[in-house]
Amino acid sequence: MVGIWWRSETFAHCLLVLPITLWLIWRRRDELAALTPRPQPWVLLPMGAVAVAWMLADLVVVNAATQFAFVTLLILAVPRYSGSRSQG
């Protein structure tokens, strides 16, 4: 994906996503540090379904679908490992 972002003017803006995300997290670091994570095991079900979709897309060589599945897994990893948060 990064190779496509680097070469294509259409997707070059994607290179800004990580630095902006890190900056937004850094801005609220004190609030985030005060939260207590509670992992959500039920998120494994949609993660499993997305992983199967990723595998199938890879088998039939549909790059857009594999990239979508990868990003979806990253997004689902947040509630899986951090869960719903509450003040500690």
N, C-alpha and C positions, 0 to 999 in steps of 0.2 A: 504494500500500500504506500509506504513512504517513497518508494521509487517512482510511483505514479504521481504522487504529490509533487515530488522534486522536478519531474520532467514536464508536467502538464500545467499550463497557465490556468486551465479551468479549475484544477483542484489545488492550486498553490496555497490558497487561503487555509487549507487544512493544517499546514505547518504551524499556524498560529494557535491551534486548539490547545496543545500541551502547555505552552508558556502562559496563556491566559488562564487555563485551569489551575496551574500551579500558583499563579498570582492571586486568584480568587480564594484558594485554600489558605494561602499565607496571610491574606487580609483578615481572615476569621479564625486564625490559629488558636487564639485564646479561648474562644467559644467552643471550638472543636475539641480542644484538650480537656475541657470540663465535662464532656459527654462520656457516658458509659456504653460501650458497644454491646449489643446482644445479638449474636449470630442467628440467622433464620434458616433452619434446616429445610423448610419446605421449598426454598428457592432451588434446591437441587433438582426438583422435577422439571421446571422450565429450562434449567441449565442442561439437563440431560437431553431434552428434546432439541434444543439449539445445537448441542454437540452432534447429535445424529444428523441434523440438517446440514451442518458444516461438513461432516464426513461424506454425505451424499453429494453435496455440491462439489466437493473436491474430486470425488470419483467421476463426475460427469464434466469436470473442468469448467465450472461456472464461477469465474473469479469474483464477480459482484456479489454472489450469494455467499461465498466463503468469507469475504471481507465483512459483509453484513453480519454473518453469524459470529465472527471473531469480536466485532465491536459489541454485539449484543451480549456475548459472554462476559466481556469486561464490565459492562453496565450491570449485569446480574450479579457479578462478584461482589459489588458494593453491599447490597442488602444481605447477601449470603454470609459474608465475613464480618460486616459491621452491624448489620441488622437494623432494627428500629432502635433509635437512640433516645436516651432520656438523661436528664441532668443527674450527675452522680453525687 
